[in-house]
Amino acid sequence: MEKRRLGRTDLEVPALCLGTMMFGDQISEADGFAQMDACLDRGINFFDTAELYTVPPKPETQGESERIVGRWMAAKKNRGEMIIATKVTGRSPMKWIRDGKETRLTREQIFQAVDRSLKNLQTDTIDLYQLHWPERGLQNFGGIRMGYIHYEDKGVPFEETLAALDELVKAGKIRHIGVSNESPYGVMSFLREAQTQDMPRIASIQNAFNLINRTFEGGLAEIALEEQVSLLAYSPIAQGALTGKYLDGALPKGSRGELFNRMSRYETPQAEQAISGYVKLAEKFGVHAAALAMQFVATRPFTTSTIFGAHGMDQLEIIFSSLDMKWTDEMERAVNQLHGAIQNPCP
């Protein structure tokens, strides 16, 4: 498994990262254990979770993803082999996460979240600790489609959040820090505070990036390369949409679309046309549509690791097979031509 440097740190991570947001609901503990075993056998020792997970979020399963990962590491006695990333919940009304309080990126809440994640994961330190989404108002998860909105309420200042993370790094509870679902302004603001206040530098940004959402290229890609902030790309297959399984209104039994009805980000007016186009390209090149989508993400110069999820072992094998697929100049031209015709239908 190819390894790539995380930001400006001394940590090298594999080019693929197992995302565990479905562990504890759609994916049982036994199946999660099997997936983690299979990934480790392939040299994938980088797992991503969050205090919020499992998804869809609800009080009765909150934190279960972390606990499953923790129980697996305890059973395998392999914590030293693993690179574990988790996240603190951004500003939200999900009050069950914070004992009845609105979640905020304050010092008090970050400390509380870290201690609970350490307990869930049965470890003394977290390799990469990420802010799941910004404290300030920002149109995430497809909201920008409705046009830009400027929010005056900035919430907890960047420097306060970063200072809390600085304390936790010095205490040894976390090794490196990152952001998620961030904008160019947010990334540069954290970098500025780190430089001027002599605090930890963010090593990574975990944002959605795939064939039907290339908005990362609009500003963040340049930052990633020039400032060495690693992209950890999530949703490389657009929650399964880029396999084509939801085309023509299909709703496969057991899929996320059928179980949770949470596919709105990939159900925009132009999504069907674009997805159909990429599926046909995969057929033309004789590869699985998921492999085409995965390799597109993995071959970008600003991508450090691609975060994937799989419902079953058959899907996991398709992901693994993408590692053997050679990305060609012809593929590059074909996907860029289609992108030029239908740009970012699912931001």
C-alpha positions in Angstrom: 0.0 0.0 0.0 1.4 3.4 -1.0 2.1 5.7 1.9 1.9 9.5 1.7 3.0 12.2 4.1 0.3 13.9 6.2 0.7 17.6 5.8 4.0 18.8 7.2 4.1 16.1 9.9 6.4 13.1 10.1 3.3 10.8 9.8 2.9 8.8 6.7 -0.6 7.4 5.9 -1.8 4.9 3.4 -3.4 6.2 0.2 -6.7 4.6 1.3 -8.5 5.2 4.7 -11.4 3.1 6.0 -14.4 5.4 6.9 -16.5 3.9 9.8 -19.5 6.2 9.9 -21.9 3.3 9.2 -20.4 1.1 12.0 -23.0 0.5 14.7 -26.2 0.8 12.6 -26.0 -0.2 8.9 -22.9 -2.2 9.6 -22.9 -4.5 12.7 -19.9 -4.9 15.0 -19.1 -8.3 13.6 -19.1 -7.0 10.0 -17.1 -4.0 11.1 -14.5 -6.3 12.7 -14.3 -8.2 9.4 -13.9 -5.1 7.4 -11.1 -3.8 9.6 -9.4 -7.2 9.5 -9.5 -7.2 5.7 -8.2 -3.6 5.5 -5.3 -4.3 7.7 -4.4 -7.4 5.7 -4.2 -5.0 2.7 -1.9 -2.6 4.5 -4.7 -0.1 5.2 -4.0 0.9 8.9 -5.7 4.3 8.7 -9.3 4.5 10.1 -11.5 7.5 10.3 -14.4 7.9 12.8 -16.1 10.7 14.8 -17.8 11.2 18.1 -21.0 11.8 16.2 -21.1 8.5 14.4 -22.9 6.3 13.6 -24.9 8.0 10.7 -27.7 8.9 10.6 -27.0 10.5 14.0 -29.3 9.7 16.9 -28.8 9.5 20.7 -28.9 5.7 21.0 -26.1 5.0 18.6 -23.9 8.2 19.1 -20.3 7.2 19.7 -20.8 3.5 18.7 -18.5 3.7 15.7 -15.6 4.8 18.0 -16.5 2.1 20.5 -16.4 -0.6 17.8 -13.0 0.5 16.6 -11.8 0.6 20.2 -13.1 -2.9 20.9 -11.5 -4.2 17.8 -8.1 -2.7 18.6 -8.3 -4.0 22.2 -9.1 -7.5 20.9 -6.3 -7.4 18.3 -3.9 -5.7 20.7 -2.7 -3.7 17.7 -3.1 0.0 18.7 0.6 0.6 17.9 0.1 -0.4 14.3 -2.9 1.9 13.7 -3.4 5.5 12.7 -6.7 6.6 14.2 -8.5 9.8 13.2 -11.7 11.1 14.8 -13.6 14.3 15.0 -15.3 16.7 17.4 -18.8 17.8 16.4 -19.2 21.3 15.0 -21.8 23.8 16.1 -25.2 22.1 16.0 -28.5 21.6 17.9 -27.8 17.9 18.5 -27.9 18.5 22.3 -27.8 14.8 23.2 -24.0 14.9 22.3 -23.2 17.5 25.0 -25.6 16.6 27.8 -28.3 19.0 26.8 -26.1 21.8 25.4 -25.8 23.1 21.8 -22.5 21.6 20.5 -19.8 24.3 20.1 -16.1 24.3 19.5 -15.2 25.9 22.9 -12.3 24.8 25.1 -14.7 23.1 27.5 -16.5 21.1 24.9 -13.4 20.1 23.0 -11.8 18.8 26.2 -15.0 16.9 27.0 -15.2 15.4 23.5 -11.6 14.3 23.4 -11.8 12.6 26.8 -14.9 10.7 25.7 -13.3 9.7 22.3 -10.2 8.4 24.1 -12.4 6.3 26.4 -14.5 5.0 23.4 -11.4 4.2 21.4 -9.6 2.6 24.5 -6.5 4.6 23.8 -4.3 7.3 25.4 -3.8 9.4 22.2 -5.6 10.2 19.0 -3.3 10.4 15.9 -5.5 13.0 14.0 -8.1 15.0 15.7 -10.4 17.0 13.4 -13.1 19.7 13.7 -16.0 18.0 12.0 -17.4 21.2 10.5 -16.9 24.9 11.2 -18.2 26.8 14.3 -19.3 29.7 12.2 -22.1 29.7 9.7 -21.2 28.1 6.4 -23.2 26.4 3.6 -22.0 22.9 3.9 -23.3 19.6 2.7 -24.8 21.0 -0.5 -26.2 24.2 0.9 -24.2 26.4 -1.5 -26.6 25.3 -4.4 -29.1 27.9 -3.1 -26.7 30.8 -3.5 -24.1 32.3 -1.1 -25.3 33.5 2.3 -23.0 35.5 4.5 -23.4 34.8 8.2 -22.5 37.6 10.7 -22.4 35.3 13.7 -18.8 33.9 13.7 -19.2 32.0 16.9 -16.1 30.8 18.8 -13.0 32.5 17.4 -10.5 30.5 15.5 -7.8 31.3 18.1 -9.9 30.0 21.0 -10.5 26.7 19.3 -6.9 26.4 18.2 -5.6 27.2 21.7 -7.7 24.3 23.1 -6.2 21.9 20.6 -2.7 23.3 21.4 -3.3 22.3 25.1 -4.4 18.8 24.1 -1.3 18.3 21.8 1.0 19.4 24.6 -0.8 17.1 27.0 -0.2 14.2 24.6 -3.9 13.4 24.1 -3.8 14.2 20.4 -0.8 14.1 18.0 -2.0 16.2 15.0 -5.0 18.3 14.1 -7.2 18.8 11.0 -10.4 20.4 9.8 -13.3 19.1 7.8 -16.0 20.6 5.6 -14.0 23.8 5.6 -13.6 26.7 3.1 -10.4 28.4 1.9 -11.0 31.2 4.3 -11.3 28.8 7.2 -8.2 26.9 6.3 -6.1 30.0 5.9 -7.4 31.5 9.1 -6.3 28.5 11.1 -2.9 28.6 9.3 -2.5 32.3 10.2 -3.3 31.7 13.8 -0.9 28.8 14.0 1.9 30.9 12.6 1.3 34.1 14.6 0.4 32.5 17.9 3.0 29.6 17.7 0.3 27.0 17.9 -0.2 23.6 16.1 -0.6 23.8 12.4 -3.5 21.9 10.7 -2.2 18.9 8.9 -5.3 18.0 6.9 -8.6 19.0 5.5 -11.3 16.3 5.1 -13.8 17.5 2.5 -16.1 15.8 0.0 -14.4 15.3 -3.4 -15.6 13.2 -6.3 -16.4 13.2 -10.0 -19.7 15.1 -9.4 -18.3 17.5 -6.7 -14.9 18.9 -7.7 -15.4 22.2 -5.9 -12.2 21.5 -3.9 -10.3 22.5 -7.0 -11.7 26.0 -6.9 -9.4 27.3 -4.2 -8.6 24.6 -1.7 -6.5 22.6 -4.1 -4.0 25.4 -4.4 -3.8 25.8 -0.6 -3.4 22.0 -0.2 -0.4 22.0 -2.5 1.3 25.3 -1.6 0.7 25.0 2.2 1.0 21.2 2.5 -2.4 20.7 4.0 -3.4 17.1 3.1 -6.8 16.4 1.5 -8.5 13.4 3.0 -11.2 13.0 0.4 -14.5 11.6 1.6 -17.4 10.4 -0.5 -15.2 9.4 -3.4 -18.1 7.4 -4.8 -20.7 10.0 -3.7 -22.3 7.6 -1.1 -22.6 5.0 -3.8 -24.4 7.2 -6.4 -21.4 7.0 -8.8 -21.8 3.2 -9.1 -25.1 4.0 -10.9 -27.2 1.9 -8.5 -29.7 4.8 -8.0 -30.1 5.7 -11.7 -33.7 5.8 -13.1 -35.1 6.0 -9.6 -33.8 2.7 -8.4 -33.6 2.2 -4.7 -31.7 -1.0 -3.9 -32.8 -2.9 -0.8 -30.4 -2.4 2.1 -28.8 0.7 0.5 -28.3 3.9 2.4 -30.8 5.5 0.0 -33.5 2.9 0.9 -32.7 2.7 4.6 -32.2 6.4 5.5 -33.4 8.6 2.7 -30.2 10.8 3.0 -29.1 11.1 -0.6 -30.4 14.6 -1.3 -26.9 15.9 -2.0 -26.7 13.6 -5.0 -30.2 14.1 -6.3 -29.9 17.5 -8.0 -31.4 18.2 -11.4 -28.2 17.5 -13.3 -27.0 14.6 -11.1 -28.7 11.9 -13.1 -27.2 13.0 -16.4 -23.7 13.4 -15.0 -23.7 10.1 -13.1 -25.0 8.3 -16.1 -22.2 9.8 -18.2 -19.5 8.6 -15.8 -21.0 5.1 -15.5 -20.9 4.9 -19.3 -17.3 6.0 -19.3 -16.4 3.2 -16.9 -18.2 0.7 -19.2 -16.2 2.1 -22.2 -12.9 1.6 -20.4 -13.9 -1.8 -19.1 -13.7 -1.0 -15.4 -16.1 -0.9 -12.5 -17.7 2.5 -12.1 -16.6 2.6 -8.4 -13.0 1.9 -9.4 -13.1 4.7 -12.0 -14.5 7.1 -9.3 -11.9 6.0 -6.7 -8.9 6.3 -9.0 -10.0 9.7 -10.2 -9.8 10.9 -6.6 -6.6 9.0 -5.7 -4.7 10.4 -8.7 -5.2 14.0 -7.9 -1.9 15.7 -6.9 -3.5 17.2 -3.8 -5.1 14.0 -2.5 -3.2 12.4 0.3 -5.7 9.7 1.3 -9.1 8.6 0.0 -11.7 7.8 2.7 -14.1 5.0 1.6 -16.9 3.1 3.2 -18.4 -0.3 2.2 -21.7 -2.0 3.1 -20.3 -5.5 2.7 -17.3 -7.5 1.8 -18.2 -7.5 -1.9 -18.2 -3.7 -2.0 -14.9 -3.8 -0.1 -13.3 -6.0 -2.7 -14.4 -3.6 -5.5 -12.6 -0.8 -3.6 -9.5 -2.9 -3.2 -9.6 -3.7 -7.0 -9.4 0.0 -7.8 -5.8 -0.1 -6.5 -4.9 -2.2 -9.5 -6.6 0.0 -12.1 -4.2 2.2 -14.1 -5.4 5.8 -14.6 -4.7 6.7 -18.2 -4.4 10.0 -20.2 -7.5 8.9 -22.1 -9.5 8.6 -18.9 -8.3 12.0 -17.7 -9.4 13.6 -21.0 -12.8 11.8 -20.9 -13.7 12.7 -17.3 -12.6 16.3 -17.8 -14.7 16.6 -21.0 -17.8 15.4 -19.1 -17.0 17.7 -16.2 -16.7 20.6 -18.6 -20.2 19.9 -19.9 -21.8 19.3 -16.4 -19.7 21.0 -13.7 -20.2 20.1 -10.1 -23.9 19.1 -10.1 -23.6 17.9 -6.5 -21.5 20.4 -4.5 
